[in-house]
Amino acid sequence: MSLYVETRERNMNRGPTPVWRKTSRLKVKTGCTTCKLRRVKCDENRPFCKKCSGFGRKCGGYDSSVHRSEPPDNSLQPHSTVPKCQAKPLPAIIPQPIDSLHFGSEREARYFRVFRDQAAHELAGAFQLYLWNRLVLQVSQDEPFVKHAIIALGALNLAHKSRPIKASFCLRTDPRDPDDHYRFALEQYDRAVRYMRTSISDLDRDLWRALLSCLFIYCFECFQGRRDLAISNAKSGQLLVQEQIMLQARRKMKGNHQKTHFIEGTIIQAFGRLDLLILTAADTRSTAEHRGFEPEGCIFLTRMPSKFGSIYEAKNHFELLMRKIGHFMGSALETIDTRPSGASVHESEKAAQVPPGTSIYSYQGAVLRAEYLSAHAKLSADLHAWFVAFATVVHKLAGIKEEDTSWQAMARLYIHSHAHKIMLASMVSTSQMYYDDFIPDFKTIVFHASPIFHRSSKMIQPNFTFDISLKPPVAFVAFCCRDWTVRRQALALLKLPSTQQDVFWNKDMLAAQAQMIMEMEEEGLRFREMIPEKKRARTLNVDVDEVKRSANVGVVQGRGEEQVVCQKVIKW
């Protein structure tokens, strides 16, 4: 069992930390913010009190304009399955005392503020992830590599926002571009990497530094549109999570304070999200590697409450379910690569292949192995239990506006959960007619995706987020839903303009691909006429030329003896 699961389960069983109260003494009201938050007497030593430093805590300082908010809502952390009646969303960014950080120049301070005030909000996404909103900002006061990585991302964020939006598959910034923001970002990134190497080479340092370094590199490469490097770093982080964290847990290394466990738990949770990005976009892992993830979260899922206390608790359980379903598909399904003979695999940077099994959305037509039927039934039961528990959260959020962050978080869970419900159920059949049983689920996906896509289409500046992309589930509707109206609604969403930077999914290509499939299936039919099995098509593989903005798509139409394989060219 990996430490990812062990950490989650250990935290679940740990229970609340007792708060010791000294009732016989008067509390100091002029001390540092950390001592006031802990309700203990502060020695008021400046610039940082010795009471905090002596116990390994971070002193919050004495800036009267800075107020520590409540401890983070534990509903964001995967250590509690007890529903909370009054669960609160995390507050946004806590203002950091910039003057307490040492910058080499005013320019560094400026880009740090850009990250704190803009980029961190975008990275935090609909669920306002604690990692980006608060943790990295706090850690930057002690770790030079974090500070310079933040400055680099802030500069890169400004560089992208100062350029016209490029409608390309790979939002790559030309290294020869003289843009000052971009050049400064590269300089800071180089400094951050040098500090990372120093931190990671010291074996006495905590493992979270290596993981956080991996996350920053992933974000920096994604910002630049370097898909392959981003995926490579995400996979490297997964190896650390699977192997070395478990080793560290067995050794029970001394010196790991509660603070360190909390930081590692937060970062490990972020790597769970990176695992989802790999599963949905560019998964080349073997069947054996997928099977290695099977034990994760089993105990956690058995303790799923009958009612979720907050949207964050629902998210934590569902993201684990998404991962388990994705790895189950990777290990339990037999995929058949039916590319035409002689088809080449390009190694050029301009080309990208999307063969069967490289994404949970590319398993159409795959066959479920018989020995996995009982495991399939167990996952289906877990997903059903999640929907039942999620209904309480939906009821609480009834009536809130679509612009509200809580509504968008709820909508994202709705979209991904119904898409996974369809994919999981369809594993027992290779017939495309099976999807007709899930028209209500397809409608739910489109209904909740529509406000988010339309809102994104009205944004002026590009943004990058750590949220899992909604483009694949919406494209899934356009590919597999044979309701003429719902399918066209999904296609219309894919055709909307968007400033969302996504190096893994090109919605213009997805729209062109869906349009081609729809036209093939509906050719010769009257509007709203039932599409027969022999006309239903699915994608076999996609060979993309990013420079020419075109792709050769292998398509199979029909089933059994009526099956026809052909090649189509799409442009966007």
N, C-alpha and C positions, 0 to 999 in steps of 0.2 A: 504493500500500500504506500503510495507516495505521500510526501509531507503536505502536498496541497490538500489532500483529504484529511490527513492526520491533524494538520493545523486547524482546519475547519471544525473537525469533530472535537478536538481538544478544547477549542474556544467555546464550542456549544456547551460542553459539560463543565466549563470552568465556573459559570455562574457570575453574578455581580460581585465586584470587588467591594469589601466592606469599607465604609467611610468612618474613620475614627474622629470623634468630636471631643474637643477639650471644653467642657462646659464651665470649668472653674476659672478660666482666664478670659480677659477681654481681648478680642481680635484687633490686630492693627489694620487700619483702613488706608494707610498711606504706603503700603509695601508694593512689591512688584506684582504684576497681574497674575503670575503663576501661583504665588503664595496666597493671594486673595481668593483665587479659584479653588485652591486646596483647603482654604480656611485654616491656615497655620500662621504663626508669627513670623514675620520677615525681618532679617537683620538689616535690610535697607542699604546694603553695601552697593556701591556703584562702580562700573556701569551695570554689573550683574550681581545679584545677591549670592552669598556663599552657601546658603541653605539649599538652593536649587542645584548649584554646581556640585556640592558635596554629595548629593544623592543621584547624580547622573541625569538630572532633569534640565530642560531648557528653560532658562529664565526669560520671562516675557518682557522684562524691562519696565520702565517707569513712565513711558510716553503716555501722557494723559489722554491723547487723542485715540489711543489704541485700546480697545476693550476686547478681551477674550470672550468669545461666545461660549455657549454650553458645549460640553464634550460632544463629539460627533454622535449623531443618532445611530445607535447600534443596529438599527434595522438595515443599515447599509452593509454591515459586516456579517459574514456568514457564521457567527457563533451563537446565534439564538434562534430557536424555532418556536419560541413562545409568543403568541400574538400580542401586540401592544395596542391597547385601546386608544392611546393618544399619540400615535407615532407621528413624529414631525419630520419634514424633509430637512436635509442638511442646509444650513445657511450658505449663502454664496461665499465669495472669497473674503477671508479675513484680511483687512488691510495690514500689510507688513511694514514695520518701521524701516523704510528704505535707508534712512541715515545710519542705522545700526550695521548695515552691510558695507563692506569695503569694496568700492568699485575703482577700476583703473582710470575711469574717465566719466564725465557726465553722460557721454553717449551710451556707455554700458548701463548706467542707471536708467536711462530713457528706455532702452529696449527691454530691460527687466520689467519696467512698469507696463510696457506694451503687452508682455506676456501675462502679467498679473491681471491687468484690466480687460484684455481682449482674448488672447489665445487660450488662456486657461479656461475661460467660460466656454469656448467652442469645443475644446478637448473634453471637458467635463460632460458635455452632451445633455440629453434630456433627463438623465438620472443624476446630473450634477455630481459626478464621481469625486469622492473625497481625495483621491490620489492627486488629481490635477488642481482642484480648487484650493487645497490646503496643504497636503503633505509635502509636495515637492517645494512649495514656497517656504515652508518651515525648515526643511532639511537643507535648503540652500544656504542658510546662515552658518552651517558647519562644514559643508562639503563643497569645495571649489568646483568640482566637475559638474555638480548640479547647478550651481550659479551660472557657470559659463554656458551650459546646455540651455538653460532658460533664456539667457541673453541671445543665444544663437537662434532659438525658435521664435523669440520676439522679433528679431531682425528679419527672419525669413517670412514671418507672418506679414510684416509691413511690405516686404518685397513683393509678395503675391498680391496684396491688396492694391499696390500701386501700378499693377499691370492690367491691361485689358484681359478679359476672360478668354482663354483659349479653348476652343471646342475640340480638343484632341483626346485620343485614348490615353495618352501618357502626358500628364501636365508637367513636362520637364522644362526646367529653367536652363537656358544656355549658359554654360560656365563662362563664356566670353562676354556675357552681358555686363556692361559697366555699372549697372545699378549699385549704388552705394550700400543699400540695405543688404543686398545679396552678398556682396563681397565681405561686408563686416560679419555677416552670419557665418560665412565659411571660416573666417579667422577665429571667431569665437568657438565654432564647432571643433576646429583643430586643437584649440587650447583645452576644450572639454575632454576630447579623446585622450590627450596626453595625461590629464589628471585621472581619467578613468583607468588607464593602464597602471598608474601608480597605486591607486586604491585596490584594484583587483589583484595586483601582484603580491600584496601584503596578506599573507594567509591568516593573520590574526584579525583582520577586518571582518565585518559581518557580511554574509552572503548577499544581503539585500542591495549592497552597492553594485554588485555585478548585475543583478536583475534590473535595477533601476537604470544602469548604463545601457543595457540592452533595449529597454523601453524608449529611452531618449534617442538612440540611434535609429530605432524603428520609426519613430515620429519624424525625425529629420529626413530620412530617406523617403518617407511617404509624402512629406511636404514638397519634395523635389520630384516626385513621380517616379522614383526608382523602385519599381515593383519588386524586382528580383532580390535586391539588397534588403528591402524591408522584410520580405518573407524569410530570407535567410537568417536575419537577426531574430525574427519571431520564433523560428524553429530552434535557434541556439538557446534562446531563453527557455523554451519548453524542455530542452534536454537538461538544463540546470534545475528546473522545477522538478522533473521526474527523477533525477539521479542524486545530485549533490545536496539538495535540501533534505531529502530523506536520510542521507548519510549523516548530515549535521544533527538531525533529530535523534538518530540512534545514539550518537556520541553524547548528546545532551551537553553541548559545549558550555563551559563556564563563561560567565560574563555576559550572557545574553539576557539583558534586562527585559522587563515587560514591554518597555517602549520598543525594543528591537523586534520582539515577537509581533507587536501590533503593526510595525512598518512592514515586516516580511509578509504578514497575512494580507495586508492591503495590496502589496505589489503582486503577490501570488494570485490574488483575485483578478488583477489586471491581466495577468498572463492567461488566466482562464478565458478572458475575452479575446485575447490574441489567438488562442487555440480555435475559437469560434470563427475568427476571420480566416484562418487557414482552412478550416473545414468547409466554409462557404465559398471560398474563392480559388485557392491554389494548393490543393492537398495532393501531394505525391507520396505520402507515407504508405508503407506496405501494410498488408493485412495483419502481420504480426505486431507491427507498431500500434495499429488501432486496437488490437486485443489487449495491449498493455495498459490501456486506459479503462478497461472494463470494471476493475474493482473500485474505481474512484466514486465516492459519493454514495455508495450503497446504504451505509448506515444513516447518512444525512437525509436521504430520501425516505427512509422508513419512518423518520421522525417528522415528516411533513405535517404541519398543523391542518386541521380541518377548515380553518379560516385564517387567511393571512391578515396580519395586523397593519401592514403598510405596503405601499407599492414597491419599496426596496426589498422587503422580505420576499415578495412574489418574484421580483427580478432575480434574486440570488438563487432561488429554487429552480426557476425556469432556465437560467443560463446553464446550470448544471445539467438539467434535463436535455437541453439542446446539445450539449457536448456528448452526453451519453448516447443520444439518438444518432448524432453524426458519426461517432466512432463505431456504433453498432452497424450502421449502414456500410462503413468502410470494411468491416470484418465479416459481415454476414451475407453480403450480396455478391453474386457472381456477375462480373461485367464482361461484356463481349465487345472487343474493338473490331468493328466491321468496316474499317476504312477501306476504300478501294485499293486494290493491289497496286503497288508502285507509288503510292502517295508518300511524299517526302516529309521529313521532319526538319524544319529549318532551324539553324543555330544562330541566325542573324538576330541582332537586337530588334530589328523592325518587325519580326514575326513572333507570334505567340500562339501556342496550341492549347486547345481546351478539349482534351480527350475524355472519354467516359470515366467516371470515378474520381475526377480531380476536384469535384465539388459535390456537396450533398444534393445540389439541384441538377446534377448530370447523370443520375442513376436511372433515368426512365428506361424501362424495358429490362432492367436487371432482375435476376432471379434470386429469391430468398432461399438459402440453404435450409433443408428440412430440420437439421439439428438446432436451428436457431428459433424455431417457432415458439417455444416456451419463453425464451428471453424476449421475443417480440411481444408476447401477451403481457409480460410483466411491465415493459416500457409503456405499452398502451394503457395499462391500469394506472401507472404513475402519472401519465399525462392527463388522464381523466380526473384523477384526484387533484391535480394542480388546477384544472379548470374550475372544479367545485370550490376550492379554497380561494381562488382568484375572484369569484363572484362577489365576495364580501367587499373587496377593494373597489370593484366596479360600482357597487351600490353606494359606497361612501363618496365616490367621485362623481356621482350623477349630478348633472346640472352645471359643472364647471365649464368654463369657456375653452374653445379649441386652442386659443393662443396660450393658455396656461401650460407651464412646464409639466405639471402633474398629468394633464390630459394627454400630452404628447408622449410621456413615458408609458401611460396606460395603453395608448394606441399602438406603440411599438411592440409591447408585449402581446397585444391582440393579434397584430399582423404576423409576427414570427410564430406564435403558438398555433394559429390556425394553419399556417403553411406547413409546420412540422406535423400537425395532426393529419393533414392530407398525405404528406410524404410517407409517414409511418404506416398509415392504413393501406396505402397503395402498394406497399412492399409485398403483399400477399397475392398480387395479381399483376400479370404482364399486359393486360388488356387496357387500352386507352379509354374504353367505355366505362371503366371503373370510376373515372374522375367525375362522371355525371352525378354520382351520389353526393358530391361535395359542393354543389352549386351554392348553398347557403354560406359555406366557409369562404368560398371565393368572393362572394359579395361582401362579407365582413372585412376581408383584407382590403378590397378596393375602397370601401366606405371609410375606413380608418386611415388609409394612406392618402386619400385625396386632399384633406386639409394640409397635411405636412408637405406634400409635393407642391401644392399651389403656393404655400407660404415660402418655400424655398425658391420658387420661380420668380418671386417678387424681390428677393434680396439682391442688392447691388454688388456687394463685395464677396469674393470667394471665401470659403471657410473650410476648415478641416476639423473633423470630430472623431472621437474614439467610439462613437456609437456604431453598432453593427448596421451595415447598409440595408436600406429598404428596397433597393433596386431588384435584387434577386427574387424576393417573394412576389413583387408586383409583376415582374417578367414571367414568373411561374404561372400566374393567373393568365397572362396573355398567351402563353404556350399551351396550357392544359385545360383551361376552362372553355367549353364549347357552347356556353350561353353567348349568343351573338352580341347582346348588349353589354354584359359584364366584361367580356373580352375586349371590346372596343374602348370601354372606360379605362381599363388597365393600360391599353396601348396609348391612349391619349395622355395618361400620366407620364409614361416614359418619354413622350415627345415634348413635354414641357421643358422650357429652359431651366437650367439649374446652375447655381454657383457652388454646389457641394463638390469638393475635391474628393475624388475616389479613384485611386490608382488601380483598384482591382476590378471594378465594373464600369464599363462604358455604356451608359444608358442609350446612347444613339445607336450603338451596335445591337444592343438588346432589342430596341424598337424595330430596327431593320430586320432582324432575325424573326421576331414575332410576326411582323407584317408579312414576311415571306411564307411562314408556316400557315398563317390564317388564309392567305390567298390560295395556297395549294389545296387546303382542305375545303374551302368554300366554292371552289371553281365548279360551275355547272349546277349549283344548288340555288334554290329560292331563299330569300331572306328568312331567317329563323328556322329553316328546315333542319331536321336532325342530321348531323354529320355521321355517316356510317363508319364502321371500323376500318374498312378498306381505304378510306380517304384520310384517316387520322394519321398525322405525321409526328415524328419526334426527331430530335437532333442526335446525330451520332458523334460528330466531332466538328470543331471549328478551327480553321487555320487562318489566323488574322495577320493582315499586313497593316501595321499601324501607320506607316508613311502614306500609303495610297488610300487609307481609310476604307478598306474593303476586306472581305473574308470569303474563303471557300468553305461552304457548310455542307457536311455530309448529312443527308436526311434519309430516313426510312419511312415509307408510307405503307400502311396496311399491316397485316399480321399473318403469320403462318405461310401457307402456299400463295397467298395474295400479296405477300410483302414485296415491295419494290424499293431498291436503294438507288439514290441519285445524288448528284453534286449540284449545288446551287451557289451562285455568286451574289453577295449582297454588298451594297455600298451605302455610306452614310455621310 
